[in-house]
Amino acid sequence: MASALETPRSGARGESSFWGTSALLFIAAAGVTIFWTGSMESGMAMPGGWTMSMAWMRMPRQTWLGAAASFMGMWLVMMVAMMLPSLTGMLMSYRRSLHRLGGAQLRQATALAATGYFLVWMLVGAAVYPLGIALAAIEMRWEGLSRLVPLATGGALLFAGCIQLSGWKARQLALCRSSPECLPASIGDRRSGLAHGLHLGVHCGLCCSGYVMLLLVTGVMDLAVMAAVAAGITLERLAPCPERIARTAGLIVVAAGAIAIAAALRPV
């Protein structure tokens, strides 16, 4: 029985392996994301002086099913690159709460928790894609609506910034940062690992709703915005003063929204 439990030495080796695997996954996901953004940085110039992202367009001879699969693959890799730096610390806390499990069970539980977490983000992407495609089709069909997009973008940025400044955001952030002590009784089995990952993913998704809105209205494939969002999310999860970071980010986004609205209303 004792051999099934982690000793201090095997636990240290397991943690080193966990950190190493997480670092490799992050590097791979970041590299693929940078490549994709570079290959999709061009877009379609639209009436109103803005550019539609290639993420909402089909490539030549590509079916809608193929386009959706391409978007979902891109979305998953992008979420891994953006969320893994903050998720890694939460997964490590989860691993340490399962100290009585053996190495194989511990790895399985951790992998299932990560799977559940990113499954939530995949569902977010599955909801975002048809909405983005529908909006893109409407904007390409009606020029008058297309000209209102810069103004709508500014309004969406204002709303995203207000989310960051709200008490609701502060409560979601507190839940997202809380320790993983609320584990099911059947600790360490497959269902508990997956359920814990889903639990983390739902709270993280709600907490990041302002950032996700920021990402979507700025074109999805903007590398600078991705990096800024990833930095903000990571600092909110790991820094000692998360509320201050969330509010600072909110003020920056509100200012960006106000500037965008002023530019959209400026006489041509």
DRENKE-14974 format. One line per field, with one value per residue: residue number from 1; residue in three letters; chain; y, x, z of N, C-alpha, C, O in turn. Coordinates in steps of 0.001 Angstrom, whole numbers, plus 500000, padded with zeros to 6 digits. Last residue first. Example, Ala and Ser with C-alpha at 12.3 -4.5 7.8 and 13.67 -1.06 7.14 Angstrom:
<atoms>
num: (2/1);
residu: (SER/ALA);
chaine: (A/A);
n.y: (497750/494310);
n.x: (512850/513190);
n.z: (507080/507800);
ca.y: (498940/495500);
ca.x: (513670/512300);
ca.z: (507140/507800);
c.y: (500030/496700);
c.x: (512900/513200);
c.z: (507870/507800);
o.y: (501138/496681);
o.x: (513409/514236);
o.z: (508039/508465);
</atoms>
This chain:
<atoms>
num: (268/267/266/265/264/263/262/261/260/259/258/257/256/255/254/253/252/251/250/249/248/247/246/245/244/243/242/241/240/239/238/237/236/235/234/233/232/231/230/229/228/227/226/225/224/223/222/221/220/219/218/217/216/215/214/213/212/211/210/209/208/207/206/205/204/203/202/201/200/199/198/197/196/195/194/193/192/191/190/189/188/187/186/185/184/183/182/181/180/179/178/177/176/175/174/173/172/171/170/169/168/167/166/165/164/163/162/161/160/159/158/157/156/155/154/153/152/151/150/149/148/147/146/145/144/143/142/141/140/139/138/137/136/135/134/133/132/131/130/129/128/127/126/125/124/123/122/121/120/119/118/117/116/115/114/113/112/111/110/109/108/107/106/105/104/103/102/101/100/99/98/97/96/95/94/93/92/91/90/89/88/87/86/85/84/83/82/81/80/79/78/77/76/75/74/73/72/71/70/69/68/67/66/65/64/63/62/61/60/59/58/57/56/55/54/53/52/51/50/49/48/47/46/45/44/43/42/41/40/39/38/37/36/35/34/33/32/31/30/29/28/27/26/25/24/23/22/21/20/19/18/17/16/15/14/13/12/11/10/9/8/7/6/5/4/3/2/1);
residu: (VAL/PRO/ARG/LEU/ALA/ALA/ALA/ILE/ALA/ILE/ALA/GLY/ALA/ALA/VAL/VAL/ILE/LEU/GLY/ALA/THR/ARG/ALA/ILE/ARG/GLU/PRO/CYS/PRO/ALA/LEU/ARG/GLU/LEU/THR/ILE/GLY/ALA/ALA/VAL/ALA/ALA/MET/VAL/ALA/LEU/ASP/MET/VAL/GLY/THR/VAL/LEU/LEU/LEU/MET/VAL/TYR/GLY/SER/CYS/CYS/LEU/GLY/CYS/HIS/VAL/GLY/LEU/HIS/LEU/GLY/HIS/ALA/LEU/GLY/SER/ARG/ARG/ASP/GLY/ILE/SER/ALA/PRO/LEU/CYS/GLU/PRO/SER/SER/ARG/CYS/LEU/ALA/LEU/GLN/ARG/ALA/LYS/TRP/GLY/SER/LEU/GLN/ILE/CYS/GLY/ALA/PHE/LEU/LEU/ALA/GLY/GLY/THR/ALA/LEU/PRO/VAL/LEU/ARG/SER/LEU/GLY/GLU/TRP/ARG/MET/GLU/ILE/ALA/ALA/LEU/ALA/ILE/GLY/LEU/PRO/TYR/VAL/ALA/ALA/GLY/VAL/LEU/MET/TRP/VAL/LEU/PHE/TYR/GLY/THR/ALA/ALA/LEU/ALA/THR/ALA/GLN/ARG/LEU/GLN/ALA/GLY/GLY/LEU/ARG/HIS/LEU/SER/ARG/ARG/TYR/SER/MET/LEU/MET/GLY/THR/LEU/SER/PRO/LEU/MET/MET/ALA/VAL/MET/MET/VAL/LEU/TRP/MET/GLY/MET/PHE/SER/ALA/ALA/ALA/GLY/LEU/TRP/THR/GLN/ARG/PRO/MET/ARG/MET/TRP/ALA/MET/SER/MET/THR/TRP/GLY/GLY/PRO/MET/ALA/MET/GLY/SER/GLU/MET/SER/GLY/THR/TRP/PHE/ILE/THR/VAL/GLY/ALA/ALA/ALA/ILE/PHE/LEU/LEU/ALA/SER/THR/GLY/TRP/PHE/SER/SER/GLU/GLY/ARG/ALA/GLY/SER/ARG/PRO/THR/GLU/LEU/ALA/SER/ALA/MET);
chaine: (A/A/A/A/A/A/A/A/A/A/A/A/A/A/A/A/A/A/A/A/A/A/A/A/A/A/A/A/A/A/A/A/A/A/A/A/A/A/A/A/A/A/A/A/A/A/A/A/A/A/A/A/A/A/A/A/A/A/A/A/A/A/A/A/A/A/A/A/A/A/A/A/A/A/A/A/A/A/A/A/A/A/A/A/A/A/A/A/A/A/A/A/A/A/A/A/A/A/A/A/A/A/A/A/A/A/A/A/A/A/A/A/A/A/A/A/A/A/A/A/A/A/A/A/A/A/A/A/A/A/A/A/A/A/A/A/A/A/A/A/A/A/A/A/A/A/A/A/A/A/A/A/A/A/A/A/A/A/A/A/A/A/A/A/A/A/A/A/A/A/A/A/A/A/A/A/A/A/A/A/A/A/A/A/A/A/A/A/A/A/A/A/A/A/A/A/A/A/A/A/A/A/A/A/A/A/A/A/A/A/A/A/A/A/A/A/A/A/A/A/A/A/A/A/A/A/A/A/A/A/A/A/A/A/A/A/A/A/A/A/A/A/A/A/A/A/A/A/A/A/A/A/A/A/A/A/A/A/A/A/A/A/A/A/A/A/A/A);
n.y: (562997/563712/561118/558835/557158/558436/558109/555304/554893/556218/554595/552168/552873/553385/550782/549519/550828/550095/547298/547138/548152/546157/543938/544883/545099/542448/541100/541245/539225/537288/535205/536038/538470/537657/536171/538138/539898/538223/537648/540251/540765/538729/539439/541935/541096/539476/539111/537460/538825/541508/542950/541554/539362/540493/541674/539351/538195/540066/539723/537015/535747/534736/532761/531056/530335/528875/526831/525659/524593/522672/521073/520059/518617/516695/515268/514247/512810/510811/509292/509934/511809/511339/511221/513674/516477/519415/522142/523052/524595/528100/530806/532236/532202/533621/536135/536639/536926/539269/541120/541100/542293/544867/545976/546416/544607/545664/548007/546937/545963/548412/549615/547739/548147/550788/550353/548729/550501/552175/550340/549576/551176/550306/548017/549102/550035/547693/544483/542219/542192/542061/539514/537919/538538/537496/534751/534268/534791/532747/530443/530932/530948/528328/527138/528554/527463/524828/525171/525888/523415/521913/522890/521602/518880/518636/519186/516952/514898/515343/514853/512140/511027/511643/510172/507567/507359/507854/507659/510034/511845/514388/516135/518680/518839/519091/521638/523236/522757/523964/526615/526979/526581/528651/530729/529591/528686/530646/531064/528528/527458/529209/528558/525915/526389/528014/526299/524356/525951/526733/524229/523514/525544/524922/522391/523171/524796/524006/525763/527062/529578/529811/531843/534038/534827/535136/537406/540262/543249/546492/549787/551905/551872/548861/546902/544656/541570/540845/539436/537529/534817/534113/535109/533488/531014/531499/531991/529459/527818/528927/528451/525639/525141/526444/524971/522420/522913/523637/521263/519565/520832/520599/517761/517100/518292/516744/514228/514718/515217/512688/511095/512243/511845/509344/508666/505262/502675/501693/501215/498797);
n.x: (484359/484056/484148/483127/485315/486888/485230/485315/488035/488237/486572/488007/490339/489236/488392/490896/492021/490214/490649/493278/492791/491106/492824/494776/493282/492563/495030/497711/499608/499133/497733/495446/496151/498291/496880/495253/497228/498582/496510/496047/498509/498539/496253/497079/499181/497884/494682/492539/490171/489332/488372/486256/487538/489003/486957/485589/487559/487690/485131/485247/486754/484933/483720/485950/486523/484234/484457/486972/486657/484669/486050/487989/486336/485319/487650/488188/485842/485794/488074/489158/490021/487488/484628/483639/484974/486393/487122/489675/491433/491215/490279/490291/487639/486424/487551/486478/483795/483929/484875/482747/480813/481746/483615/485638/485228/482870/483883/485319/483195/481941/483932/484002/481485/481803/483784/482274/480341/482008/482902/480301/478888/479450/477895/475396/475708/476129/475263/476904/478900/477398/476268/478571/479497/477421/477759/480344/479969/478152/479642/481803/480894/480302/482777/484172/482884/483696/486410/486329/485528/487768/489712/488837/488928/491714/492696/491591/492916/495542/495221/494507/496840/498768/497713/497879/500692/501518/498793/497454/497746/497664/495880/496689/498604/496963/495854/498101/498602/496398/496969/499331/498311/496601/498278/499497/497204/495854/497133/497633/495044/493723/495002/494164/491371/491239/492209/490179/488003/488713/488729/486046/484881/485957/484837/482163/482200/485106/487264/487929/489692/488514/485989/486247/486833/489559/490346/488459/487989/488914/487535/486209/483732/483773/486803/489233/489892/493321/496387/497191/497488/500078/500418/498691/500038/502469/501512/500383/502635/503968/502148/502162/504888/505049/503114/504211/506577/505511/504216/506423/507744/505872/505761/508366/508411/506464/507713/509921/508574/507390/509592/510409/508175/506102/502765/501609/502045/503662/501943/500829);
n.z: (458970/462436/464844/465802/465957/467879/470120/470305/470881/473341/474873/474759/476111/478637/479242/479357/481575/483569/483625/484526/487095/488080/488126/489906/492235/492667/493226/494604/494209/491144/489871/488478/487341/485750/483799/482619/481573/479767/477960/476988/475728/473795/472283/471314/469665/467757/466799/466155/467165/466867/468952/469929/471216/473342/474861/475593/477194/479304/480395/481201/483111/484931/483387/483018/485650/486334/484364/484966/487544/486901/485098/486878/488616/486862/486264/488855/489415/487451/488087/491502/493413/495811/496211/497081/495210/496755/497591/497501/495751/496660/494475/492173/491420/493471/492969/490456/491061/492617/490728/488905/490532/490834/487892/486111/484059/483002/481898/479754/478221/477600/476040/473952/472844/471909/469955/468236/467362/465836/463860/462696/461008/458502/458361/457999/455380/453900/454361/453957/455805/458154/457919/458050/460623/462188/461587/462563/465312/465929/465395/467445/470110/470752/470527/472513/474761/474470/474970/477645/478705/478030/479694/482108/481484/481085/483632/484939/483610/484466/487216/487188/486040/487942/490079/489179/488997/491750/494173/496565/498580/497492/496317/496667/494707/492433/492947/492730/490008/488833/489457/487960/485352/484653/483874/481546/479992/478555/476075/474981/475085/473353/470928/470619/470375/468055/466065/466159/465465/462835/461566/461832/460278/457771/457343/457206/454976/452923/450752/448434/450201/453658/455108/457944/460470/460601/459332/460401/458600/459463/458848/457514/456498/454681/455148/454003/455413/456309/457584/459409/459208/459679/462267/463680/463332/464700/467273/467796/467788/470035/472100/472104/472793/475281/476750/476719/478165/480668/481402/481644/483809/485877/486022/486738/489262/490533/490503/492114/494499/494899/495280/497763/499476/497817/497114/497335/496739/498682/500778/500000);
ca.y: (562617/563963/562266/559956/556778/558336/559451/555979/554292/556705/556012/552258/552455/554474/551858/549118/550889/551511/547847/546657/548858/547520/543884/544574/546295/543436/540872/542266/539359/538436/534909/534766/538408/538505/535533/536974/540353/538814/536551/539533/541634/538781/538129/541864/542016/538887/540179/537028/537454/540703/543461/542783/539148/539701/542490/540357/537500/539856/541022/537435/536297/535767/533903/531644/531102/530088/527693/526279/525654/523696/521810/520866/519739/517654/515983/515059/513938/511806/510011/509097/511142/512103/510171/512685/515425/518264/521646/522170/523497/526817/530025/532123/531607/532204/535479/536504/535819/538020/540857/540618/540933/543981/545683/547317/544513/544340/548102/547613/545027/547406/550262/547924/546846/550487/551219/548202/549367/552717/551003/548633/551377/551596/547886/548447/550974/548652/545836/542425/542218/543249/540694/537865/538865/538936/535431/534058/535601/534145/530750/530837/532175/529317/526599/528739/528908/525138/524707/526895/524597/521572/523335/523060/519515/518347/520082/518304/515017/515440/516180/513128/510902/512174/511619/508139/507189/508667/507225/509181/510439/513831/514695/518257/518749/517923/520457/523190/522321/522514/526001/527122/525694/527363/530873/530176/527736/530281/532204/529500/526812/529180/529908/526197/525569/528511/527544/523995/525321/527741/525035/522677/525450/526222/522529/522232/525409/523872/525201/525634/529061/529808/530545/533794/534688/534047/536193/539216/542028/545287/548724/552011/552359/550235/547056/546051/542242/540672/540219/538925/535351/533700/535658/534921/531220/531139/533039/530665/527604/528915/529828/526357/524625/526849/526415/522655/522460/524594/522490/519281/520685/521931/518548/516627/518751/518172/514416/514359/516276/513869/510891/512282/513196/509735/509425/506658/503388/501959/502390/500000);
ca.x: (485350/483638/484854/482203/484206/487393/485546/484043/487449/489013/486234/486662/490421/489873/487403/489941/492695/490367/489350/492954/493699/490591/491581/495146/493923/491519/494312/496649/498993/499667/498941/495427/494974/498553/497890/494653/496255/499310/497148/494990/498052/499597/496344/495935/499454/498854/495650/493884/490528/489658/489589/485949/486672/489685/488037/484930/487121/488853/485547/484291/487470/485860/482946/485259/487505/484568/483269/486725/487636/484421/484869/488384/487116/484394/486962/489167/486194/484734/487972/488674/491016/488653/485394/484058/483999/486501/485752/489338/490566/491910/490133/491563/488615/486100/487794/487922/484219/483456/485663/484063/480612/481807/482405/485546/486445/482858/482981/486027/484201/481228/483458/485178/481802/480815/484057/483488/479935/481286/483862/481114/478651/480025/479346/475704/475388/477222/474730/475718/479293/478226/475394/477714/480328/477673/476498/480051/480893/477769/478464/482032/481384/479223/481688/484513/482814/482269/485984/486741/484678/486483/489741/489009/487658/490778/493045/491221/491468/495223/495638/493580/495549/498897/497870/496570/499860/501966/500029/497358/497676/498973/495710/495561/499059/497839/494998/497382/499576/496550/495761/499351/499336/496030/497510/500311/498052/495361/496750/498729/496130/493345/495100/495594/491908/490728/492908/491565/488022/488546/489954/487072/484561/486241/486286/482589/481895/483709/487056/487577/489219/489572/486426/486136/485411/488968/490291/489444/487385/489297/488018/487621/483839/483287/485354/488912/489115/491879/495633/497173/496133/499508/501204/498392/498695/502465/502259/499540/501603/504587/502497/500921/504317/505931/502960/502906/506646/506329/503434/505399/508390/506282/504568/507836/509344/506228/506443/510130/509388/506548/508805/511302/508649/507087/503935/501580/501091/504278/502809/500000);
ca.z: (457961/461049/464272/465682/465080/466501/469655/470030/469677/472189/474696/474202/474710/477894/479149/478324/480272/483221/483274/483174/486189/487900/487351/488521/491681/492397/491963/494650/495541/491888/490639/489203/488213/486912/484644/483281/482556/480896/478698/477714/476816/474810/472948/472230/470772/468681/467059/465799/467556/465711/468313/469186/470064/472316/474310/474764/475987/478445/479868/480173/481954/485385/483860/481886/484898/487089/484430/483681/487309/487925/484640/485728/489133/487485/485203/488141/490266/487482/486825/490427/492601/495379/495543/498074/495491/495858/497428/498617/495302/496643/495692/492877/490516/493285/494256/490596/490202/493217/491939/488486/490024/491987/488667/487267/484854/483633/483059/480839/478735/478397/477267/474811/473433/472955/471101/468868/468183/466989/464757/463472/462440/458897/458436/459266/456454/454070/454535/453116/454401/457908/457947/456861/459462/462192/461281/461148/464531/466132/464560/465992/469500/470770/469711/471109/474510/474365/473650/476666/478885/477435/478305/482024/481823/480000/482530/485365/483463/483039/486758/487755/485373/486584/490198/489471/487806/490628/493542/495385/498978/497861/496085/497498/496098/492593/492890/494005/491014/488727/490015/489415/485900/485028/485109/482619/480708/479878/476906/475092/475828/474762/471453/470772/471454/469337/466371/466445/466778/463883/461606/462464/461706/458377/457452/458242/456268/453308/452088/448348/448915/452669/454596/456506/460145/461387/458518/460641/459131/458736/459713/457835/457874/454781/455171/454290/454377/456423/456612/459842/459077/458394/461170/463590/462796/463275/466569/467777/466775/468721/471754/471803/471545/474184/476534/476112/476774/479916/481218/480638/482513/485422/485737/485465/488227/490340/489811/490713/493911/494736/494061/496595/499195/498812/496711/497744/495890/497391/500878/500000);
c.y: (563826/563621/562480/561183/557938/558004/559431/557383/554984/556176/556599/553699/552546/554132/553028/550174/550560/551670/549299/547229/548458/548337/545289/544557/546072/544694/541925/542170/540374/538589/536057/534617/537134/538495/536345/536327/539207/539270/537090/538405/540940/539625/538169/540538/541983/539782/539702/538135/537130/539295/542531/543393/540425/539594/541769/541268/538472/539172/540896/538794/536858/536477/535056/532859/531778/530965/528982/527225/526408/524877/522947/521673/520649/518858/517042/515884/514836/513024/511116/509955/510238/511243/510767/511600/514397/517234/520503/521546/522540/525686/528664/531213/531383/531501/533980/535808/535575/536817/539548/540269/540320/542531/544810/546948/545334/544192/546759/547739/545649/546409/549254/548617/546931/549169/550969/549036/548746/551598/551597/549333/550500/551886/549184/548308/550389/549615/546824/543859/542505/543341/541947/539096/538884/539353/536947/534806/535486/535064/532187/531118/532080/530584/527548/528259/529185/526633/524995/526472/525669/522743/522912/523526/521023/519012/519890/519311/516394/515602/516383/514527/511957/512130/512260/509656/507799/508574/508039/508770/509481/512347/513929/516764/518346/517751/519191/521960/522252/521979/524483/526477/525771/526479/529544/530352/528383/529399/531814/530623/527806/528508/529941/527587/525869/527730/528061/525200/524862/527113/526076/523448/524626/526195/523845/522317/524490/524574/525129/524982/527540/529298/530739/532367/534425/533801/535033/538026/540939/544065/547479/550954/552389/550683/548523/546262/543672/541409/539948/539837/536827/534289/535324/535571/532701/531424/532764/531792/528834/528749/529899/527800/525405/526397/526884/524132/522690/524209/523512/520526/520441/521863/519930/517426/518343/518734/515882/514586/516002/515013/512061/512093/513269/511160/509689/507355/504868/502729/502730/501245);
c.x: (485722/484750/484396/482840/483248/486266/486046/484288/486132/488422/486972/486254/489060/489982/487981/488849/491717/491033/489434/491621/493430/491483/491044/493902/494291/492103/493264/495806/497854/498956/499448/496590/494944/497372/498159/495639/495635/498341/497893/495585/496983/499158/497367/495949/498322/499128/496616/494930/492001/490124/490093/487187/486453/488838/488721/485954/486423/488461/486724/484646/486525/486521/483863/484438/486849/485549/483590/485533/487317/485370/484542/487226/487571/485154/486035/488514/487220/485126/486942/488450/490466/489594/486659/484925/484547/485429/485740/487949/490184/490942/490792/491495/489954/487156/487502/488277/485722/483898/485243/484915/481932/481602/482683/484430/486366/484067/482847/485175/484981/482207/482778/484797/483021/481089/483095/483861/481129/480852/483201/482155/479551/479836/479991/477207/475697/476957/475847/475220/478103/478663/476191/476806/479486/478493/476694/478780/480630/478661/477989/480778/481397/479625/480493/483416/483115/482059/484497/486397/485029/485513/488489/488937/487721/489429/492090/491533/490980/493729/495289/493919/494564/497566/497986/496629/498475/501059/500328/498739/497565/498914/496972/495286/497930/498241/495823/496487/498934/497565/495836/498150/499395/497054/496940/499561/498932/496315/496459/498381/497264/494423/494759/495803/493389/491326/492519/492389/489427/488652/489876/488385/485606/485978/486682/484101/482304/483485/485567/487368/489050/489013/487580/486567/485192/487517/489653/489232/488442/488674/488283/488145/485276/483261/484969/487408/488814/491193/494143/496465/496055/498123/500623/499181/498374/501107/502279/500227/500709/503567/503114/501204/503065/505363/503801/502702/505323/506403/504205/504570/507393/506917/504936/506612/508863/507154/506154/508855/509647/507310/507872/510520/509524/507524/504817/502845/501034/503352/503425/500858);
c.z: (457117/460075/462822/465048/464832/465534/468209/469512/469315/470879/473493/473942/474035/476414/478356/478149/479155/481858/482851/482715/484749/486977/487085/487640/490219/491777/491638/493374/495611/493232/491488/490183/489043/487883/485902/484241/483331/481985/479923/478549/477658/476001/474080/472980/471794/469875/468142/465947/467321/465966/467223/468541/469260/471054/473154/474101/475043/477134/478928/479581/480893/484206/484252/482272/483693/486315/485169/483698/486022/487732/485596/485177/488000/488031/485778/487059/489582/488307/486869/489177/491525/494547/494941/497459/496464/496207/496420/498461/496412/496303/495549/494096/491214/492443/494160/491906/490324/492388/492595/489710/489602/491589/489886/488231/486139/484552/483768/482088/479887/479010/478187/476118/474337/473639/472242/470086/468902/467924/466010/464359/463318/460386/458914/459451/457824/455221/454863/453187/453489/456458/457599/456775/458190/460979/461225/460748/463041/465301/464721/465164/467977/470025/469684/470179/473035/474127/473431/475241/477852/477565/477542/480567/481686/480256/481352/484260/483900/482818/485292/487272/485873/485844/488820/489530/488008/489418/492297/494895/497793/498198/496473/497346/497035/494058/493098/494071/492391/489733/489939/490077/487420/485733/485581/483938/481777/480678/478345/476067/476039/475614/472941/471376/471688/470504/467746/466824/467156/465268/462720/462598/462445/459882/458105/458446/457415/454647/452389/449719/448945/451332/453625/456179/458652/461012/459275/459716/459245/459395/458861/458788/458354/456244/455178/454134/454823/455293/456812/458843/459433/458156/459811/462473/462648/462657/465068/467025/466666/467608/470363/471397/471152/472842/475351/475806/476046/478439/480392/480350/481395/484039/485198/485049/486846/489272/489549/489898/492434/494099/493809/495303/497945/498515/497924/497304/496209/496460/499545/500000);
o.y: (563714/563913/561520/562166/558015/558506/560292/557815/555221/556908/557377/553999/552951/554984/553598/550435/551232/552542/549698/547603/549306/549126/545576/545096/546969/545293/542271/543064/540371/538133/535816/533968/537141/538509/535788/535975/539279/539061/536487/538224/541024/539255/537704/540506/542001/539286/539540/538093/536575/538605/542746/544260/540384/539721/542367/541595/538426/539531/541538/538998/537152/537670/536214/533872/532930/532190/530067/528305/527637/526031/524045/522840/521872/519990/518155/517078/516058/514151/512222/511175/509792/510114/510712/511107/514269/517128/520619/520550/521330/525813/528139/530883/530441/530357/533165/534989/534431/535803/538796/539243/539158/541629/544117/547559/544969/543713/546712/547596/544980/546045/549244/548244/546271/549055/550938/548489/548291/551723/551531/548956/550656/552729/549153/548462/551087/549974/546796/544406/542985/544442/542796/539651/539760/540391/537605/535427/536484/535999/532786/531976/533040/531220/527575/528890/529952/527025/525364/527322/526282/523030/523498/524449/521652/519630/520858/520194/516945/516356/517445/515309/512593/513060/513297/510341/508470/509602/508820/509446/508264/511657/512926/516184/517742/516638/518312/521319/521313/520874/523788/525859/524745/525706/529326/530149/527786/529366/532566/531085/527919/528939/530626/527775/526053/528318/528498/525158/524959/527665/526282/523339/524983/526750/523892/522316/524958/524904/526088/523756/526821/528651/531708/531769/534575/532696/534047/537682/540715/543865/547429/551207/552840/549941/549358/545863/543887/541825/538944/540908/537334/534268/536144/536478/533127/532009/533681/532477/529215/529454/530818/528321/525794/527158/527639/524499/523107/525069/524174/520815/521036/522723/520380/517736/519124/519561/516240/515065/516910/515716/512399/512822/514210/511654/510198/506717/505648/503361/503899/502219);
o.x: (486545/485922/484352/482161/482626/486250/485682/483630/485865/488318/486406/485657/488963/489748/487302/488423/491699/490655/488795/491472/493361/490991/490579/493917/494136/491491/493080/495863/497099/497822/500142/496443/494473/497563/498246/495281/495501/498590/497843/495212/497001/499400/497097/495686/498570/499293/496230/495964/492651/490457/491186/487069/486464/489357/488986/485833/486639/488976/486761/484479/486967/486816/483590/484451/487151/485427/483260/485590/487380/484940/484184/487399/487543/484682/485961/488789/487143/484785/487181/488614/491239/489923/486877/485853/485758/485021/485140/487632/490356/489742/490912/492523/490674/487524/488247/489195/486175/484325/486090/485595/482210/482148/483697/484315/486973/483947/482723/485673/485274/482075/483010/485287/483072/480953/483497/484214/481010/480978/483759/482289/479567/480528/480975/477726/476199/477878/476428/474791/478282/478789/475722/476602/479660/478228/476189/478734/480684/478177/477482/480837/481041/478791/479748/483145/482406/481163/484090/486121/484143/484759/488178/488189/486777/488854/491701/490722/490058/493311/494802/493023/493871/497207/497376/495708/497954/500684/499494/499731/497579/499930/497307/494548/498174/498220/495423/496373/499189/497406/495399/498279/499496/496695/496806/500137/499111/496245/496781/499248/497797/494686/495431/496671/493815/491739/493375/493171/489829/489309/490840/489074/486013/486749/487625/484585/482737/484433/484838/487304/489926/487966/487615/487390/484077/487008/489246/488104/489222/488812/487919/489127/485552/482812/485751/486811/488220/491836/493758/495990/494972/497629/500663/498686/497848/501027/502125/499592/500317/503622/502823/500584/502919/505353/503317/502188/505315/506306/503637/504256/507498/506670/504386/506438/508935/506736/505660/508901/509604/506767/507587/510735/509418/507278/504345/503884/500473/503808/503695/500552);
o.z: (456209/460315/462052/464752/463773/464410/467409/468565/468137/469895/472725/472909/472877/475557/477503/477024/478123/481076/481878/481552/483859/486170/485982/486534/489391/490892/490471/492530/496582/493385/492476/491219/490180/489099/486997/485365/484553/483173/480994/479708/478886/477150/475187/474182/472999/470990/469300/465281/468207/465003/466698/467675/468030/469945/472112/472920/473832/476075/477878/478379/479783/484285/483935/481572/483382/486319/484693/483110/485982/487753/485171/484823/488137/487927/485258/486940/489706/487948/486386/489205/490677/494912/493730/498100/496645/497363/495351/499111/496268/496549/494443/494687/490882/492711/494704/491951/490296/492941/493078/489725/489902/492226/489966/489293/487146/485679/484992/483205/480878/480178/479397/477184/475374/474857/473405/471131/470040/469142/467105/465523/464539/460957/459654/460557/458706/455955/455947/452171/452369/455922/456840/455696/457344/460372/460316/459686/462323/464664/463772/464284/467293/469383/468704/469158/472384/473380/472329/474394/477257/476635/476504/480244/481207/479360/480699/483981/483298/481940/484904/486953/485079/485121/488558/489086/487117/488855/491841/495166/497974/498112/495842/498143/498079/494584/493861/495115/493145/490250/490857/491134/488093/486621/486785/485007/482838/481906/479265/476809/477142/476736/473712/472229/472829/471503/468515/467774/468316/466151/463457/463613/463551/460665/458895/459578/458468/455359/452136/449813/449427/451319/452867/456873/458153/461206/458660/459363/458320/460601/457687/459486/459465/457117/455634/453134/455879/454330/457411/459222/459728/457028/458894/461802/461620/461577/464260/466223/465563/466600/469598/470470/469993/471874/474508/474749/474887/477564/479523/479195/480322/483194/484193/483871/485897/488463/488479/488765/491604/493248/492660/494335/497159/497415/498941/497136/495440/495506/499267/499313);
</atoms>
